[in-house]
Amino acid sequence: MKNNIIKDKVLKGLQLTHERLIKTKKARNFNLVISQNGQIVKIHGKDLSKYEASKK
C-alpha cells in the first residue's frame, strides 16, 4: 500500500517535470533532444506543439 502511494507521487512528479520542460522549451524556442526508436531526434521549440499533437 505504501509503495503504491510513493509510486503515484513519483509518477505525478515526473509528469509535472515533463510538462514544465516542454513549456520552457517552447517559451525560449530551444531544441528538445530525445531518443525515439533508438535514434536521436532534435525538435525545435516552435515545432513542439505539432510533435505533442502527433503523439496523442
N, C-alpha and C positions, 0 to 999 in steps of 0.2 A: 504494500500500500504506500509506504513512504517513498519507495523507489519510483513509483508512478508519478507522485507529486513532483519529485525532483526532475524527472524526465520531462514532464509537462512544462516546468519552469525553464528548463534549458532550451527546449524547442521554441517556446514563446520568445525567449531572448534572442535566439538565432534568427527567427523571423523578423523581429524588430530591427536587428542589426542589418539584415539583408535589405529591408525597406529603406533604412537610413542611408546605406551605401548607394543604392540606386538613386535616391533623391539627391544626394550630394554630387554624384557623377553627372546627373542631368543638369543641375543648377550651375555647376562650374564648367560644363561641357568637356569633361575629362573622359579618357578612354577607360572602358572596363575590360579587363583581360580575364577570360575564363577558359576552362577546358571543356570542350564539347566533343564527345565521341573520340577522346584521345588526341584531339587536335587543339592547338592553342588558337583562340579566336579573340580578336580585339573589336570591341563595339564602341563607336563614337557616342559621346554623351547625347548628341542630338538624335541619334538613332535608337536610343534605349526604349522609347515608347513603342516603337514598331516591333522591337525584339520582344518586349514583355507581352504585347498583344498576341504575337505568334506562338508564344509558349503556353498560353492559357487554353 
